[in-house]
Amino acid sequence: MPKPSAEVLPFAISGGWPDAIPDSVVTLRETGVALGSLLLDDADWRALRSASVFSLRIDEHPTTDGWITRHPDGTKTVKEFEIPLVPTAVPPEALANGRAFEEWAMDVHGSLGRLLIWDTSLTWWMVHEPDLELLIVCAPRGLFGEDSDDLSWLPIGTAEGHSTVNELRARYGVT
């Protein structure tokens, strides 16, 4: 299965995750289970809209994705698309709110995977990992909220999920 080449990545990736940007704050946020379901507050959405934003799946993934929608009249609509292996500009309308971004991300990147999001300044990045219902935000102080969420699924999560979150906390220095 393919994944983006290092030449197209805006940040160094090691162990499947981007390296932290020096002098930035890293937080862990809870998200939804579909790719692109970012649970950001209004101030964070405003910050996202302040410059051109890009996205790219950074996991190994199939070259195509898609789904079938069955309609009440018995007809069906088939949607199949290629998953980009190069950065994709996020249209401004997709940054209006969480639902708009989720729908756009699913139409472009599919419903699963690990999605890297950043803007033209390259001073911040976000990674959405829906398998962990997790958004990691790495940004300069004051750009986005600086408090990490208590992940509500941790008390009932798998040992593998706990281990991965603990590794990420240690990697990024999140307490």
Secondary structure by P-SEA (a helix, b strand, c coil): cccccccccccccccccccccccbbbbbbbbccccccccccaaaaaaaaccbbbbbbccccccccbbbbbccccbbbbbbbbccccbbbbcccccccaaaaaaaaaaccccccbbbbbccccccbbbbbccccbbbbbccccccccccccccccccccaaaaaaaaaaaaaaccc
